[in-house]
Amino acid sequence: MPAETLASLLGWGRGRLIQARIETAQLDARLLLQHATDSDHATLIGRPDTVVADAAAARYRDMIMRRTRHEPVSRIIGRREFYGRDFALSPATLDPRPDTETLVAAALDALRQHPAPHILDLGTGTGAIAITLLAELPGARAMATDVSLEALETAAGNARKHCVVDRMEFVQSFWFDAVTGCFDLIISNPPYLSAGDIESLDPEVKDWDPRRALEGGPDGLDCYRAIAKGAPHHLLPAGLVVVEIGSGRGTQVAEIFAEYGFELGAAHRDLAGHVRCLVFRPRKNGGWKRP
Ligand SMILES: C[S@@+](CC[C@H](N)C(=O)[O-])C[C@H]1O[C@@H](n2cnc3c(N)ncnc32)[C@H](O)[C@@H]1O
């Protein structure tokens, strides 16, 4: 049998993915080949006749077969880039989405002038939000919470990798239950889909992201109720709450926060033009009380 080269493996992988109706066949085949052979895009283009060792070729074939069963590339390679940094994933964590970068950008905007903000990231998953904020804001500290201990372990590994672990605290908590202290910024990308929404998702999401990272109760809004209710007890007077929302949910989420004395400070759109992030502040003279 002739030796496998980068080009022959790429062609084979792309063909298998096209047969499996994977829309991003070319891109996915390339990313998996780069990962399996520990090479980069420039090598694939510039030296396509490079012979690939049997073990790496076998790894690649196995990865392609997983992708034909709609396992996302990020799950197969075990990591995802977020805001220019690499984050390890685990079965307990959501695969961080580019939409969530909107949230990070909004928080950075709000905190740039603050010399040493204290941040609470509720439902941290891989830690993508909190770790990115700490990496961008050298004076900041953060508490990262999740109901999943396994997710917190993954987040702690990511924090070590990005050299921010010394400024982070990890707390297993059902929303605010185990949270102590007050914060300048409370940020969250909570689960916000209803069970019905989840059934209509692509298999890449439905079958691979953990259910408890997705499902937000019968109407998808339960987590906002919990966050809005708890936030007044843990927010400093000039603090802000920043949350990610599902498409078209802005009015309902703003109404929930209004019930607990917050007013909408800003709304930010994602790259597709959907309002993805809402920023709330305590309403002046609005009955917002800290205990
Ligand atoms: C949509 S994911 C967001 C993960 C990460 N922050 C991100 O943006 O990629 C929601 C996260 O909330 C966590 N979660 C779900 N219910 C929770 C609860 N009651 N208390 C705390 N965290 C919860 C999930 O385990 C999951 O990590």
Ligand as a Chemical Component Dictionary entry (heavy atoms), coordinates in Angstrom:
data_LIG
# 
_chem_comp.id                   LIG 
_chem_comp.type                 NON-POLYMER 
_chem_comp.pdbx_formal_charge   0 
_chem_comp.three_letter_code    LIG 
# 
loop_
_chem_comp_atom.comp_id 
_chem_comp_atom.atom_id 
_chem_comp_atom.alt_atom_id 
_chem_comp_atom.type_symbol 
_chem_comp_atom.charge 
_chem_comp_atom.model_Cartn_x 
_chem_comp_atom.model_Cartn_y 
_chem_comp_atom.model_Cartn_z 
_chem_comp_atom.pdbx_ordinal 
LIG C1  C1  C 0  -24.770 27.992 28.803 1  
LIG S1  S1  S 1  -23.548 27.253 29.848 2  
LIG C2  C2  C 0  -22.342 28.564 29.891 3  
LIG C3  C3  C 0  -20.957 28.095 30.167 4  
LIG C4  C4  C 0  -19.883 29.195 29.999 5  
LIG N1  N1  N 0  -20.125 30.287 30.914 6  
LIG C5  C5  C 0  -19.863 29.694 28.574 7  
LIG O1  O1  O 0  -20.389 30.790 28.314 8  
LIG O2  O2  O -1 -19.325 28.993 27.707 9  
LIG C6  C6  C 0  -24.349 27.373 31.423 10 
LIG C7  C7  C 0  -23.544 26.860 32.601 11 
LIG O3  O3  O 0  -24.349 27.011 33.774 12 
LIG C8  C8  C 0  -24.196 25.885 34.601 13 
LIG N2  N2  N 0  -25.406 25.757 35.428 14 
LIG C9  C9  C 0  -26.587 25.208 35.110 15 
LIG N3  N3  N 0  -27.437 25.305 36.144 16 
LIG C10 C10 C 0  -26.778 25.936 37.141 17 
LIG C11 C11 C 0  -27.134 26.330 38.461 18 
LIG N4  N4  N 0  -28.336 26.096 38.970 19 
LIG N5  N5  N 0  -26.200 26.963 39.198 20 
LIG C12 C12 C 0  -24.969 27.223 38.697 21 
LIG N6  N6  N 0  -24.576 26.869 37.452 22 
LIG C13 C13 C 0  -25.475 26.232 36.678 23 
LIG C14 C14 C 0  -23.967 24.728 33.641 24 
LIG O4  O4  O 0  -23.327 23.647 34.271 25 
LIG C15 C15 C 0  -23.132 25.404 32.549 26 
LIG O5  O5  O 0  -21.765 25.288 32.823 27 
# 
loop_
_chem_comp_bond.comp_id 
_chem_comp_bond.atom_id_1 
_chem_comp_bond.atom_id_2 
_chem_comp_bond.value_order 
_chem_comp_bond.pdbx_ordinal 
LIG C1  S1  SING 1  
LIG S1  C2  SING 2  
LIG S1  C6  SING 3  
LIG C2  C3  SING 4  
LIG C3  C4  SING 5  
LIG C4  N1  SING 6  
LIG C4  C5  SING 7  
LIG C5  O1  DOUB 8  
LIG C5  O2  SING 9  
LIG C6  C7  SING 10 
LIG C7  O3  SING 11 
LIG C7  C15 SING 12 
LIG O3  C8  SING 13 
LIG C8  N2  SING 14 
LIG C8  C14 SING 15 
LIG N2  C9  SING 16 
LIG N2  C13 SING 17 
LIG C9  N3  DOUB 18 
LIG N3  C10 SING 19 
LIG C10 C11 SING 20 
LIG C10 C13 DOUB 21 
LIG C11 N4  SING 22 
LIG C11 N5  DOUB 23 
LIG N5  C12 SING 24 
LIG C12 N6  DOUB 25 
LIG N6  C13 SING 26 
LIG C14 O4  SING 27 
LIG C14 C15 SING 28 
LIG C15 O5  SING 29 
# 
